[in-house]
Structure formats: structure tokens, C-alpha cells
Amino acid sequence: MGLKVDSDQQKPSLADDEKFRDRLLELDRGLGVRDPADEHPTRPLAKAPARPEPAEAPSPSELPIASFGSLAPRRRPWRTPIAAGSLARDLVPQAPEVGERARGPSIGDAPAPSLAPSRQKRSLADASLTYDLFYGFEEQPFGPSSDLKFIYRSVSFDRATQDLMDAIDRREGVMVVTGENGTGKTTLCLSLVGQIGGATRPSLLTDPPASVRELFEAVQGSAVVVIDEAQRLSIEVLEQLYRLSEGGRGGERLQIVLAGEPELLRLLRHRGLRGLNRRVRTRCRLDALMADEVADYLAHRIAVAGPNARIAFDQGAATAMYACSRGIPRVINLVADRALAEGHQIPVGRIDKTLVETAADHLGLPMPRSGVRSAVRAVSMLLALVVFLLVGAAAAVWVFRDDIERALIEWEAQPAAPPGPR
């Protein structure tokens, strides 16, 4: 059994034990640390009052070495590069005190714990990705490309395509298709050339020829020529196109499709192009998407760009998209691209009306007021006008109250009209 010690008596401190201090100094010399007491002799410590000597002190090997530094007597001034107590604490973990949870390895002795990434860290990491990679697209769904696989066959697109194909089959000389900027005329021209087939030898001119010489070089060997941006053609080139459509090249008639903006129709009414204008029998118009086609257009392009994409536009977003774009596909692509970038930064898995409005605002596109807001505003203005008229009438009565009262008295004082003969 161990030595029984009176609990009321205070336990001796190791700092006051001379043997313990000698052992501590021997340990410091063994670690290669110079004893500062050799260079700066200090006053010997005063001996504490005699206390009952406890049981045999444990050997240093049985004590937690990490606690030596904290129990060693401090002498000042003591300026050394490395303190023995600090070195011991770095080499051996500090023993836990009574009632304290045991600590792990000290800093530098073990790698940092692996923590699960927080939501913020994931967002910062995902922000370095483009939205097409983040949402699982194989390519940008709303990019500027005119790839035919992205063609959305709206009602207007299919009608214009069918009318032009029928006119080509009838061997008409000149055909015209017009549409606002961004409605998809270039895509229509590409689709038309693809459907005509190689036997007809079609050619597509996306950059209109600036001269007759360039025109001949471009149409050489072709039976059907589709010219995009035809509103930029000169009068001279258009006159030559008319002669070619009449068989002015060795008797071989050339079929011509002119695609352009509405200014093309005004150009054809020029005095020198009356013959060409009379040759046009088929005139098509490519309109913007209708309101109920925008949602299908968005879903179609997303499905083509990424069959397993993790994003979609809800109905509110489609409604807002039509309001700010008026159904023009090019504007829809710009707003949708920006909305996906905004959604990726949050991130979200569904694009709503708010994100579309934010994207439109970034692009400088005004959002028209809704029908309900317009009706409320009109009713408010009407009520304000009625109130203004009533207030004006009341003010007039108050100003001319004396004249009005006098007129009423005179009217009442007038004798009643005599009754007529029976």
C-alpha cells in the first residue's frame, strides 16, 4: 500500500524539491541546452518552510516530461534561442490535467484533420467552373452558333421553309423571305440548303457579293443560290441577279432566294428594280416566336446541349423571357445565357422569373409592365381625373356662391305659369 497522506495538509510543490531541480538541469544539459544560470548567476532560491517529507519522489522517467517546462523555475533575464520547456513540449505531448480532456498531437507533429467541405467552400470551388460544365452541358445551349441540330421548328419557321421548298420545286425564278434581325434567317437559309440536296447544286452566300464579278464567282456551277443579308446588295448586283433569273447565262435560268430584313422589300421597290420585283412570286415572312413557344424553345436547346443537364427554366421564367425579348430567338439566347451564368453563381437548379429579370437588366433590356399593372395604373389615373373635376366643381361653387344663391332666389320668386285652356 502507498503512504497515506493527510488530505488537509497541502501537497509539496515539485518546484521546491532540490532533487527534482537537479534532475531537470541534467535533462536540459542532455538536450544540448546551455544552462542560463552558468552565464547569469542568480540569487539562490529561498527554501520553503519544512514540510513533512512525502513518500519517495518518483523518478523523472515516471513523470510526464511535457510538464517539465511549465514546472521549471523561471529566472530573469533568460534569453535563449530555444527554451528547454518548449523543446520538451514539442517532443512529447503534454499530459492532460485532472478533469481535462486529453489533447491530440501538438501542431507540427501530425497532419491537419480532414474536414468535410462547407457549403461556402463548394460554392467557391464551383465558381471557377463555367456554367456549362457546372450544369452538365456538353456545349453551350444558347451560344451564337447556327448549328442545325439546335433548330427549333416554330410555326413560322416551318411555314416559311415549306413555302420556299414548294417554290423551288415549281422552278420559280426569285423568292424572298424577310424577318426582323435575330429571328433566325441565317438558320433558315442553312436548313433550306440542306433540304434542297446536292442534285440541285445549291450554294449559300452568307456575305453578299459587293460586285457583279464577285457574284459570278460565287454562283458559278450552282442552280439555286440562297443569299443571306440581301438588304445589303447594291442595285447593280440586284439587276444582274434579275438577268440571271431570266436565263441570261447561256440560257440557263438561276433560281434565287433572297433573305433579308424588312428593308429588302423597300429596296425591291426601287425604280430600277421593277422587273425583279415583278419576278418575285413567293414572299415569306419569318416571325418571332409566339408566347407559348418560348418554353419549348428553351427546353429544346437545353436537351440538345446536354441530355443529362441539371437545370431548367420554369414557366415564370419563360413568361418573363418573352416579355423582355418579344420572342426574338437571338435576344432569348442572350438573356438565357446570362440567366444561366447568374444561376450558376448562387447556385440554383431552376431558373425563375427573378433571374431572367436580373439577366435582362444586366443586358440593358427593359422589362415591360404587366397587363395587371397597366390596368391598375389606368384606373388610378381615371380616378385621379374624376377627383380633380369634383374638386374643381366644388371650388367654383364656393367662389360663386353669392351669385348662385341670388339666381336661386330669383328663380323661386318667379310666378308659376298659368294653366293652359282645357
C-alpha positions in Angstrom: 0.0 0.0 0.0 1.1 3.5 -0.7 1.9 6.1 2.0 -1.2 7.7 3.5 -1.0 11.4 3.4 -3.3 13.8 5.4 -5.7 15.4 2.9 -5.8 18.6 4.9 -2.1 19.1 4.5 -1.0 20.9 1.3 1.0 18.7 -1.1 4.6 19.8 -1.7 5.4 21.5 -5.0 8.0 19.9 -7.3 9.5 23.3 -7.9 10.6 23.4 -4.3 12.2 20.0 -4.4 16.0 20.3 -4.9 16.4 16.8 -6.2 13.8 17.5 -8.9 15.5 20.7 -9.9 18.9 18.9 -10.2 17.3 16.2 -12.4 15.7 18.9 -14.6 19.1 20.7 -15.1 20.7 17.3 -16.1 17.9 16.8 -18.6 18.5 20.3 -20.1 22.2 19.6 -20.5 21.5 16.2 -22.1 19.3 18.0 -24.7 22.1 20.4 -25.5 20.6 23.5 -23.9 23.0 25.7 -22.1 22.1 26.4 -18.5 21.4 30.1 -18.3 22.4 30.0 -14.7 26.1 29.5 -15.8 26.2 32.8 -17.5 23.8 34.8 -15.3 24.2 33.6 -11.7 21.1 34.4 -9.8 20.3 34.6 -6.2 19.6 31.1 -4.7 16.0 30.4 -4.1 14.8 30.7 -0.6 14.0 27.4 1.0 10.4 26.9 1.7 9.4 26.1 5.3 9.9 22.5 6.2 7.0 20.3 5.4 6.6 16.6 6.1 8.6 14.8 3.5 6.2 12.7 1.4 6.9 9.3 0.0 9.8 8.7 -2.2 9.7 11.1 -5.2 9.0 9.3 -8.5 11.8 9.1 -10.9 11.8 11.6 -13.9 11.1 8.7 -16.2 7.8 8.1 -14.4 6.8 11.8 -14.8 5.2 13.4 -17.9 8.2 15.1 -19.5 5.9 17.6 -21.2 5.2 19.2 -17.9 8.9 20.0 -17.1 8.9 23.3 -18.9 5.9 24.6 -17.0 7.3 23.5 -13.6 10.9 24.6 -14.1 11.8 27.7 -12.1 11.9 30.9 -14.2 14.9 33.1 -14.0 15.2 36.5 -15.5 16.8 37.7 -17.6 16.9 34.5 -19.6 17.1 34.9 -23.3 18.0 31.8 -25.2 17.0 30.8 -28.7 15.3 27.6 -27.6 13.8 27.0 -24.2 14.1 23.6 -22.7 10.5 23.5 -21.6 9.3 24.5 -25.1 11.5 21.8 -26.7 10.2 19.2 -24.3 6.6 20.2 -25.1 7.3 19.9 -28.8 8.9 16.4 -28.5 6.4 14.9 -26.1 2.6 15.5 -25.8 1.6 17.4 -22.7 -0.1 15.2 -20.2 -3.8 16.1 -19.5 -4.7 17.7 -16.2 -7.3 16.2 -13.9 -10.8 16.6 -15.4 -9.4 17.9 -18.7 -10.0 16.0 -22.0 -6.8 14.6 -23.4 -5.5 16.6 -26.4 -4.2 15.2 -29.6 -0.8 15.7 -31.1 0.6 19.2 -31.0 0.9 21.4 -34.1 3.6 20.1 -36.4 3.5 16.5 -35.1 0.5 15.4 -37.1 -1.3 16.4 -40.3 -4.3 18.7 -40.0 -7.6 16.9 -39.6 -9.6 16.3 -42.8 -12.8 18.3 -42.6 -15.9 18.0 -44.8 -16.1 20.9 -47.2 -18.6 23.6 -46.2 -21.3 25.0 -48.5 -19.3 28.1 -48.9 -16.2 26.3 -49.9 -18.2 24.3 -52.5 -19.6 27.5 -53.9 -16.1 29.0 -54.2 -14.9 25.9 -56.0 -17.8 25.7 -58.3 -17.4 29.4 -59.2 -14.3 28.5 -61.0 -16.3 26.4 -63.4 -18.2 27.7 -66.4 -22.0 27.2 -66.1 -22.0 24.6 -69.0 -19.6 22.4 -67.0 -21.4 23.1 -63.7 -24.8 22.1 -65.1 -23.6 19.2 -67.2 -23.8 20.6 -70.7 -21.8 19.1 -73.4 -21.7 22.5 -75.2 -23.3 25.9 -74.6 -27.0 25.7 -75.2 -27.5 29.4 -76.1 -24.3 30.2 -77.9 -24.1 32.2 -81.2 -23.6 29.0 -83.2 -26.1 28.3 -86.1 -25.6 24.5 -85.8 -28.6 22.8 -87.4 -29.1 20.4 -84.5 -30.3 23.4 -82.4 -33.1 24.3 -85.0 -36.4 24.8 -83.3 -39.2 24.4 -85.8 -41.7 27.0 -84.8 -44.9 27.5 -86.7 -43.5 30.5 -88.6 -40.2 28.6 -89.4 -41.9 25.6 -90.7 -44.4 27.6 -92.8 -41.6 29.7 -94.4 -39.5 26.6 -95.1 -42.4 24.8 -96.7 -43.3 27.8 -98.9 -39.8 28.2 -100.2 -39.4 24.4 -100.9 -42.6 24.4 -102.9 -41.5 27.5 -104.9 -38.1 25.8 -105.7 -40.0 22.7 -106.8 -42.1 24.9 -109.1 -38.9 26.3 -110.7 -39.7 29.9 -109.7 -37.0 32.4 -110.5 -36.8 34.7 -107.5 -38.1 34.1 -103.9 -37.9 36.5 -101.0 -38.0 35.8 -97.2 -37.8 38.6 -94.7 -37.7 38.9 -90.9 -36.5 41.1 -88.1 -32.9 41.0 -87.0 -32.3 37.9 -84.9 -35.4 35.9 -85.9 -33.3 33.1 -87.4 -33.0 33.9 -91.1 -29.4 32.5 -91.4 -30.5 29.3 -89.7 -33.4 29.1 -92.1 -31.1 29.5 -95.1 -28.8 26.7 -93.8 -31.7 24.4 -93.3 -33.1 25.2 -96.8 -29.8 24.4 -98.5 -29.6 21.2 -96.5 -33.0 20.1 -97.7 -32.6 21.0 -101.3 -30.0 18.4 -101.8 -26.8 18.0 -103.9 -28.5 17.3 -107.2 -29.8 20.9 -107.5 -26.3 22.2 -106.7 -27.3 24.8 -104.1 -25.0 27.5 -102.8 -25.3 29.8 -99.8 -23.8 33.3 -99.7 -23.8 34.5 -96.1 -21.8 37.5 -97.1 -23.5 39.3 -100.0 -21.2 39.9 -103.1 -20.2 43.6 -103.4 -19.8 43.5 -107.2 -21.1 41.7 -110.2 -17.7 39.9 -110.6 -17.9 38.5 -107.1 -21.5 37.4 -107.9 -20.4 35.4 -110.9 -17.6 33.8 -109.0 -20.0 32.9 -106.2 -22.8 31.4 -108.3 -20.6 29.5 -110.8 -21.9 26.0 -111.2 -25.0 26.5 -109.0 -28.6 26.1 -110.0 -30.1 27.6 -106.7 -28.4 30.5 -104.9 -29.5 31.5 -101.4 -28.3 34.9 -100.4 -28.4 36.0 -96.8 -28.4 39.6 -95.7 -29.7 40.5 -99.1 -30.8 44.0 -98.0 -27.1 44.9 -98.3 -26.9 44.1 -102.0 -26.3 47.0 -104.4 -28.7 48.0 -107.2 -26.2 46.8 -109.8 -25.9 43.4 -108.3 -29.6 43.0 -107.9 -30.1 44.0 -111.6 -27.6 41.3 -112.6 -29.5 38.8 -110.4 -32.7 39.6 -112.3 -30.9 38.9 -115.7 -29.6 35.6 -114.3 -33.1 34.6 -113.2 -34.3 35.3 -116.7 -31.8 32.9 -118.3 -29.1 35.4 -119.1 -26.2 33.0 -118.6 -26.2 30.9 -121.7 -30.0 30.3 -121.4 -29.7 28.6 -118.1 -32.1 30.1 -115.5 -30.8 30.6 -112.0 -33.2 30.2 -109.0 -32.5 32.9 -106.4 -33.7 33.1 -102.8 -33.2 36.5 -101.2 -33.3 36.5 -97.4 -33.0 39.8 -95.5 -34.5 42.3 -93.1 -37.7 44.2 -94.0 -35.6 46.9 -95.7 -35.2 44.4 -98.5 -38.8 44.9 -99.6 -38.3 48.7 -99.8 -35.2 48.1 -101.8 -37.0 45.9 -104.4 -39.5 48.8 -105.0 -36.7 50.9 -106.4 -37.4 52.3 -109.9 -34.6 50.3 -111.5 -35.7 47.0 -109.9 -39.3 46.9 -111.0 -38.7 43.9 -113.3 -37.0 42.0 -110.4 -39.8 42.9 -108.1 -42.4 41.6 -110.6 -40.5 38.3 -110.8 -41.0 37.6 -107.1 -44.0 35.3 -106.7 -43.3 33.8 -103.3 -42.8 36.2 -100.4 -42.3 34.7 -97.0 -42.0 36.2 -93.6 -40.2 34.7 -90.6 -41.8 35.9 -87.4 -40.6 35.8 -83.9 -41.6 33.1 -81.5 -45.1 33.2 -80.0 -45.5 33.4 -76.3 -46.4 29.7 -75.9 -43.4 28.6 -77.9 -40.7 30.2 -75.7 -40.8 27.5 -73.0 -40.5 24.7 -75.6 -37.6 26.6 -77.3 -35.7 26.8 -74.0 -36.3 23.2 -73.2 -35.3 22.1 -76.7 -31.9 23.8 -76.7 -31.1 22.6 -73.2 -32.0 19.0 -74.2 -29.7 19.2 -77.3 -26.8 20.8 -75.4 -26.9 18.3 -72.5 -29.3 15.3 -72.4 -28.5 15.0 -68.6 -28.3 18.7 -67.8 -29.3 19.6 -64.3 -31.1 22.9 -65.0 -34.4 24.0 -66.4 -36.4 27.2 -66.9 -39.8 27.3 -65.1 -43.0 28.8 -66.6 -42.5 32.2 -64.9 -39.0 32.4 -66.4 -40.4 31.7 -69.9 -43.1 34.4 -69.5 -40.5 36.9 -68.4 -38.3 35.8 -71.3 -41.0 36.5 -73.8 -41.7 39.9 -72.2 -38.1 41.2 -72.5 -37.2 39.6 -75.9 -40.6 39.9 -77.8 -39.9 36.3 -78.9 -36.8 37.1 -80.9 -34.6 34.0 -80.7 -31.3 35.9 -80.7 -32.4 38.0 -77.7 -33.7 34.9 -75.9 -30.3 33.3 -76.3 -28.5 36.3 -74.8 -30.9 36.5 -71.8 -30.9 32.8 -71.2 -27.1 32.6 -71.4 -26.8 35.4 -68.8 -29.5 33.9 -66.6 -27.7 30.5 -66.5 -24.5 32.4 -65.5 -26.4 34.1 -62.7 -27.9 30.9 -61.6 -24.6 29.1 -61.5 -23.2 31.8 -59.1 -25.9 31.2 -56.5 -26.2 28.1 -57.4 -29.7 27.0 -58.2 -31.2 24.1 -60.1 -34.0 26.0 -61.7 -34.1 29.4 -63.5 -37.0 31.5 -62.3 -38.6 34.9 -63.2 -36.3 36.8 -60.9 -33.1 35.5 -62.6 -34.4 36.3 -66.0 -35.3 39.8 -65.0 -31.8 40.2 -63.4 -30.2 39.0 -66.6 -32.3 41.3 -68.8 -31.3 44.2 -66.5 -27.6 43.4 -66.9 -28.1 43.4 -70.7 -29.9 46.7 -70.6 -33.2 45.3 -71.8 -36.3 47.0 -70.4 -39.0 44.8 -68.8 -42.5 45.9 -69.9 -45.1 46.4 -67.3 -47.5 43.5 -66.9 -51.1 43.9 -68.0 -52.4 44.0 -64.5 -50.0 46.8 -63.6 -51.1 48.7 -66.7 -54.8 48.3 -65.9 -54.2 49.4 -62.3 -52.3 52.5 -63.5 -55.1 53.4 -66.0 -57.8 53.1 -63.3 -55.7 55.2 -60.9 -55.3 57.9 -63.5 -59.1 57.9 -64.2 -59.9 58.1 -60.5 -57.5 61.0 -60.1 -59.1 62.8 -63.0 -62.6 62.4 -61.5 -61.4 63.6 -58.2 -59.8 66.6 -59.8 -63.1 67.5 -61.7 -65.1 67.2 -58.4 -62.7 69.4 -56.5 -62.8 71.9 -59.3 -66.6 72.0 -59.3 -66.7 72.4 -55.6 -64.2 75.3 -55.7 -66.3 77.0 -58.4 -69.5 76.7 -56.3 -67.7 78.2 -53.4 -66.3 81.1 -55.3 -69.6 82.0 -57.0 -71.8 81.0 -54.1 -73.4 84.5 -53.8 -74.3 84.7 -57.5 -75.7 81.1 -57.4 -77.8 81.9 -54.3 -79.2 85.1 -55.9 -80.1 83.1 -59.0 -81.9 80.5 -57.0 -83.9 83.2 -55.1 -84.9 84.9 -58.3 -85.9 81.6 -59.8 -88.1 80.7 -56.9 -89.7 84.2 -56.9 -91.0 83.9 -60.4 -94.7 83.2 -60.6 -95.9 79.9 -61.8 -97.1 79.6 -65.4 -100.9 79.8 -65.8 -102.5 76.6 -66.7 -103.5 76.1 -70.3 -107.1 76.1 -71.6 -109.0 72.9 -71.1 
